[in-house]
Amino acid sequence: MMKKKQVSITNPEELNQNLQYSSPLTWVTLSGVVLFIIAFFAWSILFKIDYKIEGMANIASGEVTLHVDPSALDRLKVDQKVYISGLEGSIVSFNEDAQPIVTSFDLEDGDYPYYIEVDIRPFDFLLDR
């Protein structure tokens, strides 16, 4: 248990002296923690993390159907790049089921792996966007 130091004032001139209740090390530590928290929030707002949404695309008669995980749909936008078997395309629009409609690819009918590069700010995780 810490002992409290009692300060007694014996004459009026001692009232002009600064009273020190905490050590400078405490203030330096507190300042460091506050700066770290500010830096973390600035980083989470200003910087972006790149990741890929991957899945299978079905091509039938030149029409492309992407099978996208529903939790990833809110991360997709019009004009976002889509890569199927090394070929680049983009999202043109979304259908009534919120599934992306992409540009046509010059590939034979069948199933192909695809990925979409998405960047997200860490701060968006806090807001759950």
PAMI-743664 format. One record per residue (C-alpha): residue number from 1; residue in three letters; x, y, z. Coordinates in nm, 2 decimals, always signed. Layout:
num/residu/xx/yy/zz
NUM/ALA/X/Y/Z
...
//
This chain:
num/residu/xx/yy/zz
1/MET/+0.00/+0.00/+0.00
2/MET/+0.13/+0.34/-0.09
3/LYS/+0.19/+0.60/+0.18
4/LYS/+0.05/+0.94/+0.11
5/LYS/+0.30/+1.22/+0.16
6/GLN/+0.16/+1.50/+0.37
7/VAL/+0.29/+1.84/+0.28
8/SER/+0.28/+2.10/+0.55
9/ILE/+0.31/+2.47/+0.48
10/THR/+0.49/+2.66/+0.75
11/ASN/+0.50/+3.01/+0.60
12/PRO/+0.30/+3.20/+0.33
13/GLU/+0.59/+3.21/+0.08
14/GLU/+0.57/+2.84/+0.04
15/LEU/+0.23/+2.89/-0.13
16/ASN/+0.41/+3.02/-0.44
17/GLN/+0.59/+2.69/-0.49
18/ASN/+0.46/+2.44/-0.74
19/LEU/+0.31/+2.13/-0.57
20/GLN/+0.40/+1.81/-0.76
21/TYR/+0.15/+1.53/-0.72
22/SER/+0.27/+1.30/-0.99
23/SER/+0.61/+1.23/-1.13
24/PRO/+0.72/+1.34/-1.47
25/LEU/+0.75/+0.98/-1.57
26/THR/+0.38/+0.94/-1.52
27/TRP/+0.31/+1.23/-1.76
28/VAL/+0.55/+1.09/-2.02
29/THR/+0.39/+0.75/-2.00
30/LEU/+0.04/+0.89/-2.02
31/SER/+0.14/+1.11/-2.32
32/GLY/+0.29/+0.81/-2.49
33/VAL/-0.03/+0.61/-2.46
34/VAL/-0.24/+0.90/-2.58
35/LEU/-0.01/+0.95/-2.88
36/PHE/-0.03/+0.58/-2.96
37/ILE/-0.41/+0.58/-2.96
38/ILE/-0.42/+0.90/-3.18
39/ALA/-0.17/+0.74/-3.42
40/PHE/-0.37/+0.42/-3.44
41/PHE/-0.69/+0.59/-3.52
42/ALA/-0.52/+0.81/-3.78
43/TRP/-0.37/+0.50/-3.94
44/SER/-0.70/+0.32/-3.94
45/ILE/-0.87/+0.61/-4.12
46/LEU/-0.60/+0.71/-4.37
47/PHE/-0.46/+0.38/-4.48
48/LYS/-0.62/+0.10/-4.67
49/ILE/-0.57/-0.28/-4.66
50/ASP/-0.59/-0.47/-4.99
51/TYR/-0.76/-0.81/-4.99
52/LYS/-0.92/-1.03/-5.25
53/ILE/-1.28/-1.16/-5.28
54/GLU/-1.25/-1.50/-5.45
55/GLY/-1.50/-1.74/-5.59
56/MET/-1.62/-1.93/-5.89
57/ALA/-1.76/-1.76/-6.20
58/ASN/-1.99/-1.94/-6.44
59/ILE/-1.98/-1.85/-6.81
60/ALA/-2.27/-1.96/-7.03
61/SER/-2.33/-1.81/-7.38
62/GLY/-2.10/-1.52/-7.30
63/GLU/-2.29/-1.43/-6.99
64/VAL/-2.09/-1.42/-6.67
65/THR/-2.24/-1.51/-6.33
66/LEU/-2.03/-1.45/-6.03
67/HIS/-2.10/-1.65/-5.72
68/VAL/-2.03/-1.40/-5.45
69/ASP/-2.05/-1.46/-5.07
70/PRO/-2.34/-1.24/-4.95
71/SER/-2.12/-1.09/-4.67
72/ALA/-1.89/-0.95/-4.94
73/LEU/-2.15/-0.79/-5.16
74/ASP/-2.15/-0.46/-4.97
75/ARG/-1.78/-0.42/-5.05
76/LEU/-1.84/-0.43/-5.43
77/LYS/-1.89/-0.12/-5.65
78/VAL/-1.96/-0.04/-6.02
79/ASP/-1.64/-0.02/-6.23
80/GLN/-1.45/-0.24/-5.98
81/LYS/-1.20/-0.47/-6.16
82/VAL/-1.28/-0.84/-6.19
83/TYR/-1.02/-1.10/-6.29
84/ILE/-1.12/-1.43/-6.44
85/SER/-0.85/-1.67/-6.56
86/GLY/-0.60/-1.39/-6.59
87/LEU/-0.84/-1.17/-6.80
88/GLU/-0.95/-0.83/-6.67
89/GLY/-1.31/-0.71/-6.67
90/SER/-1.52/-0.49/-6.45
91/ILE/-1.85/-0.47/-6.27
92/VAL/-2.10/-0.30/-6.49
93/SER/-2.40/-0.30/-6.26
94/PHE/-2.60/-0.51/-6.01
95/ASN/-2.91/-0.72/-6.07
96/GLU/-3.22/-0.72/-5.85
97/ASP/-3.06/-0.98/-5.62
98/ALA/-2.76/-0.74/-5.57
99/GLN/-2.54/-0.98/-5.76
100/PRO/-2.28/-0.81/-5.98
101/ILE/-2.31/-0.80/-6.36
102/VAL/-1.97/-0.80/-6.52
103/THR/-1.84/-0.73/-6.87
104/SER/-1.83/-1.02/-7.10
105/PHE/-1.52/-1.24/-7.12
106/ASP/-1.39/-1.42/-7.43
107/LEU/-1.38/-1.76/-7.26
108/GLU/-1.55/-2.09/-7.34
109/ASP/-1.86/-2.19/-7.14
110/GLY/-1.77/-2.34/-6.80
111/ASP/-1.67/-2.26/-6.44
112/TYR/-1.36/-2.04/-6.38
113/PRO/-1.20/-1.91/-6.06
114/TYR/-1.23/-1.53/-6.02
115/TYR/-1.10/-1.27/-5.78
116/ILE/-1.19/-0.91/-5.71
117/GLU/-0.94/-0.68/-5.55
118/VAL/-1.10/-0.48/-5.27
119/ASP/-0.94/-0.22/-5.04
120/ILE/-1.08/-0.14/-4.70
121/ARG/-0.99/+0.10/-4.42
122/PRO/-0.94/-0.07/-4.08
123/PHE/-1.17/+0.20/-3.94
124/ASP/-1.46/+0.05/-4.15
125/PHE/-1.44/-0.26/-3.94
126/LEU/-1.53/-0.05/-3.63
127/LEU/-1.83/+0.09/-3.82
128/ASP/-1.91/-0.25/-3.96
129/ARG/-1.94/-0.12/-4.32
//
